């Protein structure tokens, strides 16, 4: 797997390194599977106060599908400042493990599951992608797609509107520059990497806490997002997420209705339950029009 782009900004916790938690669903026998197992976060010194980071998932049930009990779902290089606070004095290689649940499959299986027999963009009533995923090979289903724009703007223009056209002083500017990983969603029958993203710090910049939305361009000109909340270190242990999916969706929408003077319609998307340690999604999508 090609190693991810180096994350340069200091002050971000592993909350931004980890992504949103995995979702449960009814899975076809020959498609993605929902498994209980152990999540492994491995950090290896790489020089200059940096660490190679690898996230793996291990379960005996994976052998029949992938030929191994351990699969890699994410990789990156992080700085010491980006480690959870309790681990920043580590000198050598270390790892953190925790029992967890994941929905795993080859990305092609997730694409087939969302695209349906027609090969359309999505399978829901409003024809939007449903989820985003870690990895474009052995993939893990993560957060819900929960915001969409029908405003004749691209993902980069939406980012600019939220960053440049909203006052710093009213607390609405999405001006944080904390780094994040690439994620994928199913668009037009294939896996698409996010085109852009915006984030808004909560408290001081160095806390690492932020509202965060990854943005994807749709072929028909719409833009969709996966909005969530990144908590510094995700709590007292490395995997204690509080992604606040519903609240994050509404926080993004409120910027557009209150500060940018657009309208919001809310539609049921049906992707709101079963996320690992976090059932904060209600399955709805906010459409900005």
ZIKABEL-V826776 format. One record per pair of residues at least 12 apart in sequence whose ideal C-beta (glycine too) atoms are under 10 Angstrom apart, sorted by the first residue. I is the first residue (numbers start at 1). J is the second residue. Records with the same first field share a line. If there is no record, write none. Layout:
BEGIN
I = J / J
END
This chain:
BEGIN
1 = 54 / 72 / 73 / 74 / 75 / 135 / 136 / 137 / 138
2 = 75 / 136
3 = 52 / 53 / 54 / 75 / 76 / 77
4 = 17 / 53 / 74 / 75 / 76 / 77 / 78 / 179 / 181 / 182
5 = 76 / 77 / 179 / 181 / 182
6 = 46 / 50 / 76 / 77 / 78 / 79 / 179
7 = 50 / 53 / 76 / 77 / 78 / 79 / 82 / 178 / 179 / 180 / 181
8 = 77 / 79 / 82 / 177 / 179
9 = 79 / 81 / 82 / 176 / 177 / 178 / 179 / 180 / 205 / 208
10 = 79 / 80 / 81 / 82 / 178 / 179 / 205 / 206 / 208
11 = 79 / 81 / 82 / 176 / 177 / 178 / 179 / 201 / 204 / 205 / 206 / 207 / 208 / 232
12 = 78 / 79 / 81 / 82 / 176 / 177 / 178 / 179 / 180 / 199 / 205 / 206 / 207 / 208 / 209 / 210 / 230 / 232
13 = 81 / 82 / 83 / 84 / 85 / 178 / 207 / 208 / 209 / 210 / 230 / 231 / 232 / 233 / 234 / 238
14 = 41 / 43 / 53 / 55 / 78 / 82 / 83 / 84 / 85 / 87 / 96 / 208 / 230 / 232 / 233 / 234 / 238 / 239
15 = 82 / 84 / 178 / 180 / 208 / 209 / 210 / 212 / 228 / 229 / 230 / 231 / 232 / 233 / 234 / 235 / 238 / 240 / 241 / 242 / 243
16 = 76 / 78 / 82 / 178 / 179 / 180 / 181 / 199 / 208 / 209 / 210 / 212 / 230 / 231 / 232 / 234
17 = 41 / 53 / 55 / 74 / 76 / 78 / 82 / 83 / 84 / 179 / 180 / 181 / 230 / 234 / 238
18 = 39 / 41 / 53 / 55 / 74 / 134 / 142 / 181 / 230 / 233 / 234 / 238 / 239 / 241
19 = 55 / 73 / 74 / 132 / 133 / 134 / 140 / 142 / 143 / 180 / 181 / 182 / 183 / 212 / 214 / 226 / 228 / 230 / 241 / 243
20 = 131 / 132 / 134 / 141 / 142 / 143 / 144 / 183 / 212 / 214 / 226 / 227 / 228 / 229 / 230 / 241 / 243 / 245 / 248 / 275 / 276 / 278 / 280 / 281
21 = 39 / 100 / 101 / 102 / 140 / 141 / 142 / 143 / 228 / 234 / 239 / 241 / 242 / 243 / 245 / 274 / 275 / 276 / 277 / 278 / 279 / 280
22 = 34 / 35 / 39 / 57 / 73 / 100 / 101 / 102 / 103 / 104 / 131 / 133 / 134 / 140 / 141 / 142 / 143 / 274 / 275 / 276 / 277 / 278
23 = 101 / 102 / 103 / 130 / 131 / 140 / 141 / 142 / 143 / 144 / 271 / 272 / 273 / 274 / 275 / 276 / 278 / 279 / 281
24 = 101 / 102 / 103 / 141 / 273 / 274 / 275 / 276 / 279
25 = 103 / 113 / 130 / 131 / 141 / 271 / 273 / 274
26 = 274
27 = 103 / 104 / 105 / 109 / 113 / 141
28 = 105 / 109 / 112 / 113
30 = 65 / 105 / 109 / 112
31 = 65 / 105 / 106 / 108 / 109 / 110 / 112 / 113
32 = 65 / 102 / 103 / 104 / 105 / 106 / 107 / 109 / 110 / 112 / 113 / 133 / 139 / 140 / 141
33 = 59 / 61 / 62 / 64 / 65 / 66 / 102 / 103 / 104 / 105 / 109
34 = 61 / 101 / 102 / 103 / 104 / 105 / 141 / 274
35 = 57 / 58 / 59 / 60 / 61 / 62 / 65 / 100 / 101 / 102 / 103 / 104
36 = 59 / 61 / 99 / 100 / 101 / 102
37 = 56 / 57 / 58 / 59 / 60 / 61 / 62 / 69 / 70 / 71 / 99 / 100 / 101 / 102 / 104
38 = 56 / 57 / 58 / 59 / 69 / 70 / 97 / 98 / 99 / 100
39 = 55 / 56 / 57 / 58 / 59 / 73 / 96 / 97 / 98 / 99 / 100 / 101 / 102 / 140 / 238 / 239 / 276
40 = 54 / 55 / 56 / 57 / 58 / 70 / 72 / 73 / 95 / 96 / 97 / 98 / 100
41 = 53 / 54 / 55 / 56 / 74 / 84 / 87 / 94 / 95 / 96 / 97 / 98 / 238 / 239
42 = 54 / 55 / 56 / 72 / 75 / 93 / 94 / 95 / 96 / 97
43 = 78 / 80 / 83 / 84 / 87 / 90 / 92 / 93 / 94 / 95 / 96
44 = 77 / 92 / 93 / 94 / 95
45 = 80 / 90 / 91 / 92 / 93 / 94
46 = 77 / 78 / 79
48 = 79 / 80
49 = 79 / 80 / 81 / 88
50 = 77 / 78 / 79 / 80 / 82
51 = 76 / 77 / 78 / 79 / 80 / 82 / 83 / 87 / 90 / 93 / 94
52 = 75 / 76 / 77 / 78 / 93
53 = 74 / 75 / 76 / 77 / 78 / 82 / 83 / 181
54 = 72 / 73 / 74 / 75 / 76 / 95
55 = 71 / 72 / 73 / 74 / 75 / 76 / 134 / 135 / 140 / 181
56 = 70 / 71 / 72 / 73 / 74 / 75 / 95 / 97
57 = 69 / 70 / 71 / 72 / 73 / 74 / 100 / 101 / 102 / 104 / 134 / 138 / 140
58 = 70 / 71 / 97 / 100
59 = 71 / 100 / 101 / 102 / 104
61 = 104
62 = 102 / 104 / 138
65 = 104 / 105 / 106 / 109 / 138
66 = 104 / 105 / 106 / 138
68 = 138
71 = 102 / 104 / 135 / 137 / 138 / 139 / 140
72 = 134 / 135 / 137 / 138
73 = 102 / 104 / 133 / 134 / 135 / 137 / 138 / 139 / 140 / 142
74 = 134 / 135 / 140 / 181 / 182 / 183
75 = 135 / 181
76 = 179 / 181 / 182
78 = 179
79 = 179
81 = 206 / 208
82 = 178 / 179 / 208
83 = 233 / 238
84 = 96 / 208 / 232 / 233 / 234 / 235 / 236 / 237 / 238
85 = 208 / 232 / 233
86 = 233 / 236 / 237 / 238
87 = 233 / 238
95 = 238
96 = 237 / 238 / 239
97 = 238 / 239
98 = 237 / 238 / 239 / 240 / 277
99 = 239
100 = 239 / 276 / 277
101 = 274 / 275 / 276 / 277
102 = 134 / 140 / 141 / 142 / 276
103 = 131 / 133 / 139 / 140 / 141 / 142 / 274 / 275 / 276
104 = 133 / 134 / 135 / 138 / 139 / 140 / 141
105 = 133 / 138 / 139 / 140 / 141
106 = 135 / 136 / 137 / 138 / 139
107 = 133 / 134 / 135 / 136 / 137 / 138 / 139 / 140 / 184 / 186 / 190 / 191
108 = 136 / 137 / 139 / 190 / 191
109 = 139
110 = 130 / 131 / 133 / 139 / 140 / 141 / 184 / 185 / 186 / 191
111 = 133 / 139 / 184 / 185 / 186 / 187 / 188 / 189 / 190 / 191 / 192
112 = 186 / 189
113 = 130 / 131 / 141 / 186
114 = 128 / 129 / 130 / 131 / 133 / 141 / 145 / 185 / 186 / 187 / 189 / 191
115 = 129 / 186 / 187 / 188 / 189 / 190
116 = 189
118 = 189
119 = 188 / 189 / 190
120 = 188 / 189
121 = 185 / 186 / 187 / 188 / 189 / 218 / 219 / 220 / 222 / 224
122 = 145 / 185 / 186 / 187 / 188 / 218 / 224 / 269
123 = 186 / 270
124 = 145 / 267 / 268 / 269 / 270 / 271 / 285
125 = 267 / 268 / 269 / 270
126 = 148 / 222 / 265 / 267 / 268 / 269 / 285 / 287
127 = 148 / 218 / 220 / 222
128 = 145 / 146 / 147 / 148 / 185 / 186 / 187 / 218 / 222 / 224 / 267 / 269 / 271 / 285 / 287
129 = 144 / 145 / 148 / 184 / 185 / 186 / 187 / 188 / 192 / 216 / 218 / 224 / 226 / 269 / 271 / 285
130 = 144 / 145 / 146 / 185 / 186 / 269 / 270 / 271 / 283 / 285
131 = 143 / 144 / 145 / 146 / 183 / 184 / 185 / 186 / 226 / 269 / 271 / 275
132 = 144 / 145 / 146 / 182 / 183 / 184 / 185 / 186 / 192 / 194 / 214 / 216 / 224 / 225 / 226 / 228
133 = 183 / 184 / 185 / 186 / 191 / 226
134 = 181 / 182 / 183 / 184
135 = 181 / 182 / 183 / 184 / 191
136 = 182 / 183 / 184 / 190 / 191 / 192 / 193
137 = 191
139 = 183 / 184 / 191
140 = 276
141 = 271 / 274 / 275
142 = 183 / 184 / 185 / 226 / 228 / 243 / 275 / 276
143 = 183 / 185 / 212 / 214 / 225 / 226 / 227 / 228 / 241 / 243 / 245 / 248 / 271 / 275 / 278 / 281
144 = 226 / 227 / 228 / 243 / 245 / 246 / 249 / 269 / 270 / 271 / 272 / 273 / 275 / 280 / 281 / 282 / 283 / 284 / 285
145 = 185 / 186 / 214 / 216 / 224 / 225 / 226 / 227 / 249 / 269 / 271 / 285
146 = 213 / 224 / 225 / 226 / 227 / 228 / 245 / 246 / 248 / 249 / 250 / 252 / 253 / 269 / 271 / 272 / 281 / 282 / 283 / 284 / 285 / 286
147 = 213 / 215 / 223 / 224 / 225 / 226 / 227 / 248 / 249 / 250 / 251 / 252 / 253 / 256 / 264 / 285 / 286 / 287 / 288
148 = 216 / 218 / 222 / 223 / 224 / 225 / 265 / 267 / 269 / 285 / 286 / 287 / 288 / 289
149 = 161 / 215 / 218 / 221 / 222 / 223 / 224 / 225 / 252 / 253 / 256 / 262 / 286 / 287 / 288 / 289
150 = 218 / 220 / 221 / 222 / 223 / 262 / 265 / 287 / 288 / 289
151 = 221 / 222 / 223 / 256 / 260 / 262 / 263 / 287 / 288 / 289
152 = 221 / 222
153 = 217 / 221 / 222 / 223 / 288
154 = 195 / 196 / 215 / 217 / 221 / 223
155 = 194 / 195 / 196 / 197 / 198 / 214 / 215 / 216 / 217 / 218 / 223 / 224 / 225
156 = 195 / 196 / 215 / 217 / 223
157 = 196 / 223
158 = 174 / 195 / 196 / 198 / 213 / 215 / 217 / 223 / 225 / 252 / 256 / 260 / 288
159 = 174 / 195 / 196 / 197 / 198 / 199 / 213 / 215 / 223
160 = 196 / 198
161 = 174 / 198 / 255 / 256 / 259 / 260 / 262
162 = 174 / 175 / 198 / 199 / 200 / 213 / 215 / 252 / 255 / 256 / 259 / 260
163 = 175 / 176 / 177 / 198 / 199 / 200
165 = 259 / 260
166 = 200 / 255 / 256 / 258 / 259 / 260
167 = 259
170 = 258 / 259
171 = 200 / 201 / 202 / 255 / 259
172 = 200 / 251 / 254 / 255 / 256 / 258 / 259 / 260
173 = 198 / 200 / 201 / 255 / 259
174 = 197 / 198 / 199 / 200 / 201 / 210 / 211 / 212 / 213 / 251 / 252 / 255
175 = 198 / 199 / 200 / 201 / 205
176 = 198 / 199 / 200 / 201 / 202 / 205 / 208 / 209 / 210 / 211 / 212 / 230
177 = 199 / 201 / 205 / 210
178 = 199 / 201 / 205 / 206 / 207 / 208 / 209 / 210 / 212 / 230
179 = 197 / 199
180 = 194 / 197 / 199 / 210 / 212 / 213 / 214 / 230
181 = 194 / 214
182 = 194 / 197 / 214
183 = 197 / 214 / 216 / 226
184 = 214 / 216
185 = 214 / 216 / 218 / 224 / 225 / 226
186 = 216
187 = 216 / 217 / 218 / 219 / 224
188 = 218 / 219 / 220
192 = 216 / 217 / 218 / 219 / 224
193 = 214 / 216
194 = 213 / 214 / 215 / 216 / 217 / 224 / 225 / 226
195 = 214 / 215 / 216 / 217 / 218 / 223
196 = 213 / 214 / 215 / 216 / 217 / 223 / 225
197 = 212 / 213 / 214 / 215 / 216 / 225 / 226
198 = 210 / 211 / 212 / 213 / 214 / 215 / 225 / 227 / 252 / 255
199 = 211 / 212 / 213 / 214 / 230
200 = 212 / 213 / 229 / 251 / 252 / 255
201 = 230
202 = 229 / 230 / 231 / 232
203 = 232
206 = 232
207 = 231 / 232 / 233
208 = 230 / 231 / 232 / 233 / 234
209 = 229 / 230 / 231 / 232 / 233
210 = 228 / 229 / 230 / 231 / 232
211 = 227 / 228 / 229 / 230 / 244 / 247 / 248 / 251 / 252 / 255
212 = 225 / 226 / 227 / 228 / 229 / 230 / 243 / 248 / 252
213 = 225 / 226 / 227 / 228 / 248 / 249 / 251 / 252 / 255
214 = 226 / 227 / 228
215 = 227
222 = 287 / 288
223 = 288
224 = 285 / 287
225 = 248 / 249 / 252 / 285 / 286 / 288
226 = 243 / 245 / 248 / 249
227 = 243 / 244 / 245 / 246 / 247 / 248 / 249 / 250 / 251 / 252 / 253 / 281 / 286
228 = 241 / 242 / 243 / 244 / 245 / 247 / 248 / 249 / 275 / 278 / 280 / 281
229 = 241 / 242 / 243 / 244 / 245 / 247 / 248 / 251 / 278 / 280
230 = 242 / 243 / 244 / 248
231 = 243 / 244
234 = 277 / 278
235 = 277
239 = 276 / 277
240 = 277 / 278
241 = 275 / 276 / 277 / 278 / 280
242 = 277 / 278 / 280
243 = 275 / 276 / 277 / 278 / 279 / 280 / 281
244 = 278 / 280 / 281
245 = 271 / 272 / 275 / 278 / 279 / 280 / 281 / 282 / 283 / 284
246 = 272 / 279 / 280 / 281 / 282 / 283 / 284 / 286
247 = 280 / 281 / 282
248 = 280 / 281
249 = 266 / 269 / 280 / 281 / 282 / 284 / 285 / 286
250 = 264 / 266 / 282 / 284 / 286
251 = 286
252 = 264 / 286 / 288
253 = 265 / 266 / 285 / 286 / 287 / 288
254 = 286
255 = 288
256 = 286 / 288 / 289
257 = 286 / 288
260 = 288
262 = 288 / 289
263 = 287 / 288 / 289
264 = 286 / 287 / 288 / 289
265 = 285 / 286 / 287 / 288 / 289
266 = 282 / 284 / 285 / 286 / 287
267 = 283 / 284 / 285 / 286 / 287
268 = 282 / 283 / 284 / 285
269 = 281 / 282 / 283 / 284 / 285 / 286
270 = 283 / 284 / 285
271 = 283 / 284 / 285
272 = 284 / 285
END
